[in-house]
Amino acid sequence: MTVDSDSLSPLLPNGKKLTQKSYDAGPESPRCRLLVDQNLVVYLSGDVVAGDVDPIKVQDQALVRLGSPAAADIGDEAVIADRGAMAVAGCSYKGKRQKFAVLIQLQKNVPEKASERRNALRSFLRSYFPKAMEKQGCR
């Protein structure tokens, strides 16, 4: 999964080495961990789900745990929280109406101020989400 480093860098703590570890939790569920100096800092997941599923409702408790989720204008529906974000959009996947959802979870409070972190998450999600959706084959 390719990540735009300009929009990602505000979410990363200072360090010497950035490592990306990707793996699949199945063909419709790519996962990626970003580590700085061997410490997990960002967790990204993407999922293709049935068109009648509401991923934001499914992840409601997780989003609440990430801190004060609020709606954002990315994809068909999105939520930005203090330590994470989620965006969802309907798409055609392998000929079926489905939805694609991206969940970002931050492991560190970077930037330190929640308002700056939320703005950085919004910028990153706006850049990353359409590319992740296209790479997954959702049109």
C-alpha positions, 0 to 999 in steps of 0.5 A: 500500500503506497502512502503519501509521505507529505500528508503522513509525516505530521502524524509521525514522531521524530525518529531515524527509521520508518518501516512499513509492514504490510500484510493481508487479512484476506484478499479484501482486507489489506493491513499496514503497520508503520513503525518509527525506530521499531515502535508501532506508530500508525495502523492502517486497514482497508476492507471491502464489505457488503453494500448493506453494511455500515462500517462506521456503525460497526466500528462505533465503539472503536471510534469512540475509544479513539476520542470524540469522533466527528463527521468529516467530508471524505468519501461517502461518510467519514469520521475523524477522532483524536487518535484515528479516522475512518472513511467509507465509500460505495463502490463496484468490486468484482461486479458487485455493489460493495463498500470500501472502508479505511480505518487509521489508528494512531499509537502515539499522540503526534502532533501533541495537540488534538486539534492539530492531530485531527487536521493532520488525520483529515489531510492524510485520509483525504489523500490516502483514501481514494488511492487505497480504494483504487488499489483495492480495485473498488471503482 
